[in-house]
Amino acid sequence: MKILKSALSMLFLGFSLATFTAAAQIANDGQPSGAATATQQATPNQQTGQGEAMSSEQLERRHDAEMKRCENLTGDEKDICEKQAEANRDADEADSKRSVETAEADRDANKEKKDAQFKAEKEKCKAMSGDAQDRCIAELETRFDR
């Protein structure tokens, strides 16, 4: 029971912190506060989520927005912010590339599975004879778009 209360307290605290942060950002019209670190300012807004490919235009717009946030900084903070923005861009490009490659691999795997299933079911049809075999193969070819 103590663990449940502790977990609920932490969850409530997390939601409170997220709400406070959102309210502070709205009050600042989206401008980072002076207390925010350069890394926090350059962290991308994860609108696309994992596994979703982004166009090069989207990647460039995100990078430009991050670099613009760095303009108000000076010295080491600005350098750190710019390097973080570049690192975020590189990571987003890698995620986007992986997403495309994963989608292609999924398509290939699904095609191979479909072909294997077709072969297995065709073998069942061959075990039949006459009209039943003809109907079975015709239905199979229709179902598998062959």
C-alpha positions as CSV (number, residue, x, y, z in Angstrom):
1,M,0.0,0.0,0.0
2,K,2.9,2.3,0.8
3,I,4.4,1.6,-2.6
4,L,1.1,2.5,-4.3
5,K,0.8,5.7,-2.4
6,S,4.4,6.6,-3.2
7,A,3.9,5.8,-6.9
8,L,0.7,7.9,-7.1
9,S,2.5,10.8,-5.3
10,M,5.3,10.7,-7.8
11,L,2.8,10.5,-10.7
12,F,0.9,13.5,-9.4
13,L,4.1,15.4,-8.9
14,G,5.2,14.7,-12.5
15,F,1.9,15.9,-13.9
16,S,2.1,19.0,-11.7
17,L,5.6,19.8,-13.0
18,A,4.5,19.2,-16.6
19,T,1.5,21.5,-16.2
20,F,3.6,24.2,-14.5
21,T,6.2,24.0,-17.3
22,A,3.6,24.3,-20.0
23,A,2.0,27.3,-18.3
24,A,5.4,29.0,-18.0
25,Q,6.1,28.4,-21.7
26,I,2.7,29.8,-22.6
27,A,3.3,32.9,-20.4
28,N,6.7,33.4,-22.2
29,D,5.1,33.1,-25.6
30,G,7.3,30.1,-26.3
31,Q,10.5,32.0,-25.6
32,P,12.9,30.0,-23.4
33,S,13.4,31.4,-19.9
34,G,16.7,32.8,-18.8
35,A,17.1,29.9,-16.4
36,A,16.9,27.2,-19.1
37,T,20.1,25.6,-20.2
38,A,21.4,25.7,-23.7
39,T,20.7,22.0,-24.1
40,Q,17.1,22.4,-23.0
41,Q,16.6,25.2,-25.5
42,A,18.0,23.2,-28.4
43,T,16.1,20.0,-27.5
44,P,13.7,19.2,-30.4
45,N,10.0,19.1,-30.0
46,Q,9.2,15.4,-30.6
47,Q,6.0,15.9,-32.6
48,T,6.7,13.1,-35.0
49,G,7.4,10.4,-32.5
50,Q,9.6,7.4,-32.9
51,G,9.7,5.5,-36.1
52,E,8.2,8.2,-38.3
53,A,10.2,9.4,-41.3
54,M,10.6,13.1,-41.7
55,S,11.2,14.9,-45.0
56,S,14.5,16.8,-45.5
57,E,12.4,20.0,-45.4
58,Q,11.0,19.1,-42.0
59,L,14.4,18.3,-40.7
60,E,15.8,21.6,-42.0
61,R,12.9,23.6,-40.5
62,R,13.4,22.0,-37.1
63,H,17.1,22.6,-37.2
64,D,16.6,26.3,-38.2
65,A,14.2,26.8,-35.4
66,E,16.7,25.3,-32.9
67,M,19.5,27.5,-34.3
68,K,17.2,30.5,-34.0
69,R,16.7,29.8,-30.3
70,C,20.5,29.8,-29.9
71,E,20.8,33.3,-31.3
72,N,19.8,35.0,-27.9
73,L,22.7,33.2,-26.1
74,T,26.3,34.2,-25.9
75,G,29.7,32.5,-25.4
76,D,29.8,28.9,-24.4
77,E,26.1,28.6,-23.9
78,K,25.6,29.6,-27.6
79,D,28.3,27.1,-28.8
80,I,26.7,24.3,-26.8
81,C,23.2,25.2,-28.0
82,E,24.4,25.2,-31.6
83,K,26.3,21.9,-31.2
84,Q,23.2,20.3,-29.6
85,A,21.0,21.6,-32.5
86,E,23.4,19.9,-34.9
87,A,23.4,16.7,-32.9
88,N,19.6,16.7,-32.8
89,R,19.5,17.2,-36.6
90,D,21.9,14.3,-37.1
91,A,19.9,12.1,-34.8
92,D,16.6,13.0,-36.5
93,E,18.2,12.2,-39.9
94,A,19.4,8.8,-38.6
95,D,15.9,8.1,-37.1
96,S,14.3,9.0,-40.4
97,K,16.6,6.8,-42.4
98,R,16.1,3.9,-40.0
99,S,12.3,4.4,-40.3
100,V,12.5,4.2,-44.1
101,E,14.7,1.1,-44.0
102,T,12.5,-0.6,-41.4
103,A,9.4,0.0,-43.6
104,E,11.1,-1.5,-46.6
105,A,12.2,-4.5,-44.5
106,D,8.7,-4.9,-43.2
107,R,7.3,-4.9,-46.8
108,D,9.8,-7.5,-47.9
109,A,9.1,-9.7,-44.9
110,N,5.3,-9.5,-45.5
111,K,5.7,-10.4,-49.1
112,E,7.8,-13.4,-48.2
113,K,5.3,-14.5,-45.7
114,K,2.4,-14.1,-48.2
115,D,4.4,-16.1,-50.8
116,A,5.1,-18.9,-48.3
117,Q,1.4,-19.0,-47.3
118,F,0.3,-19.1,-50.9
119,K,2.6,-22.0,-51.6
120,A,1.4,-23.9,-48.6
121,E,-2.3,-23.4,-49.5
122,K,-1.6,-24.3,-53.1
123,E,-0.2,-27.6,-52.0
124,K,-3.4,-28.3,-50.1
125,C,-5.3,-27.5,-53.3
126,K,-3.2,-29.9,-55.3
127,A,-4.2,-32.7,-52.9
128,M,-7.8,-32.3,-54.2
129,S,-9.0,-33.5,-57.5
130,G,-11.3,-32.3,-60.3
131,D,-13.6,-29.4,-59.9
132,A,-12.7,-29.0,-56.2
133,Q,-9.1,-28.5,-57.1
134,D,-9.9,-26.0,-59.8
135,R,-12.2,-24.0,-57.5
136,C,-9.6,-24.1,-54.7
137,I,-6.8,-22.8,-56.9
138,A,-9.1,-20.1,-58.4
139,E,-10.2,-18.9,-55.0
140,L,-6.6,-19.0,-53.8
141,E,-5.3,-17.0,-56.7
142,T,-8.1,-14.4,-56.1
143,R,-7.4,-14.2,-52.4
144,F,-3.6,-13.7,-53.0
145,D,-4.0,-11.4,-56.0
146,R,-2.3,-13.7,-58.5
